[in-house]
Amino acid sequence: MSTSSTRLPEGRYGRSSDRRADRTLKVVGGVLAVLFTALIGWFGYHYVAQNEISAELIRFETGEDAVKVHLEVHKDAGVVGWCTVRSQAADGAEVGRADFRFDEDDTRVDQTVTLRTTSPGSSAELVGCHAE
């Protein structure tokens, strides 16, 4: 019984590999992987560490021409910023939107704000918060 070889026949399929091209591809792949990792780290840092103000909508009460919104704002001491709140009617149309400024020195601000609406709103939504 004969043993079969796992090598390809010489010269039949061209060179099996070019060492210089393989090394170049590995170097380029490594550099791209490092750059991609650095980019993800940079985005993560700016999303988590540089976000100096955030808020949570605790509850809201609807009325004929206004919506009262209870917000809990967390921010760094001394940071000034604002949060955008909007309200929608039952049919989904936006009936009110406003920015509310928070310039207290506290790190936690618990405040109820009033959002004026053009018609009765059925919901309230915290769109986002931004620091100056």
C-alpha positions in Angstrom: 0.0 0.0 0.0 1.3 3.4 -0.8 1.1 6.6 1.2 -0.4 9.6 -0.4 1.3 13.0 -0.1 -0.6 16.1 1.0 1.6 18.4 -1.0 0.4 19.7 -4.4 2.4 18.7 -7.4 5.2 21.1 -8.1 4.6 23.7 -10.8 1.0 22.6 -11.4 -0.9 25.3 -9.6 1.6 28.1 -9.4 3.4 29.1 -6.3 1.7 28.0 -3.1 2.4 31.3 -1.4 4.5 34.4 -1.8 6.1 35.1 1.6 6.7 38.8 0.9 3.0 39.3 -0.1 1.8 37.3 3.0 3.9 39.5 5.3 2.7 42.7 3.7 -0.9 41.6 4.1 -0.3 40.7 7.7 1.3 44.1 8.4 -1.5 46.0 6.7 -4.1 43.9 8.5 -2.5 44.5 11.8 -2.2 48.3 11.3 -5.9 48.4 10.2 -6.9 46.4 13.3 -5.0 48.8 15.6 -6.6 51.8 13.9 -10.1 50.3 14.1 -9.6 49.5 17.8 -8.4 53.1 18.5 -11.4 54.5 16.6 -13.8 52.4 18.7 -12.0 53.5 21.9 -12.2 57.1 20.9 -15.9 57.0 20.2 -16.5 55.1 23.4 -14.6 57.6 25.5 -16.5 60.6 24.0 -19.8 58.8 24.5 -19.2 57.8 28.1 -16.6 60.1 29.6 -17.4 63.3 27.8 -21.2 63.0 28.3 -21.4 65.6 31.1 -25.2 65.7 31.4 -27.9 63.1 31.2 -31.5 62.9 32.3 -34.4 60.5 32.9 -38.1 61.2 32.5 -39.7 60.0 35.7 -43.4 60.7 34.9 -45.6 63.1 33.1 -49.2 64.5 33.4 -51.1 65.6 30.3 -53.5 68.5 30.1 -55.5 70.5 27.6 -52.7 72.9 26.7 -49.6 71.7 28.6 -47.8 68.6 29.8 -46.0 68.6 33.1 -42.8 66.5 33.0 -40.9 65.3 36.0 -37.2 65.1 35.0 -34.2 63.8 37.0 -31.0 65.3 35.6 -27.5 64.0 36.4 -24.6 66.2 35.5 -21.1 67.2 36.6 -20.9 70.0 39.2 -20.8 73.4 37.6 -21.9 72.1 34.2 -24.6 74.1 32.4 -26.8 72.3 29.9 -30.3 71.8 28.5 -32.6 68.9 27.9 -35.1 68.7 25.0 -38.6 67.4 25.7 -41.4 66.8 23.2 -45.0 65.8 23.4 -47.2 64.0 20.8 -50.9 63.8 20.3 -52.8 60.5 20.2 -52.5 60.5 16.3 -48.7 60.8 16.6 -48.4 64.5 15.6 -45.9 66.5 17.6 -47.8 69.1 19.6 -45.0 70.6 21.7 -41.2 70.7 21.9 -39.0 72.8 24.2 -35.5 73.0 25.7 -35.2 73.3 29.5 -32.0 74.8 30.9 -30.3 73.4 34.0 -27.6 75.7 35.4 -27.6 74.6 39.1 -24.3 73.6 40.7 -25.8 70.4 42.0 -24.9 67.0 40.4 -28.5 65.8 40.6 -31.4 68.0 39.8 -34.9 66.8 40.3 -37.3 69.2 38.6 -40.8 69.3 37.2 -41.1 71.4 34.0 -44.2 72.5 32.0 -44.2 71.9 28.3 -46.8 74.1 26.4 -48.7 72.3 23.7 -50.8 73.4 20.7 -53.4 70.7 21.4 -53.9 68.0 24.1 -50.8 65.9 24.3 -51.0 62.2 25.1 -47.3 61.5 25.7 -44.0 63.1 26.7 -40.6 62.1 25.5 -37.1 63.1 26.5 -35.3 63.7 23.2 -31.8 64.3 24.7 -29.6 66.5 26.8 -26.6 68.6 25.9 -23.9 70.4 27.9 -22.6 73.8 26.8 
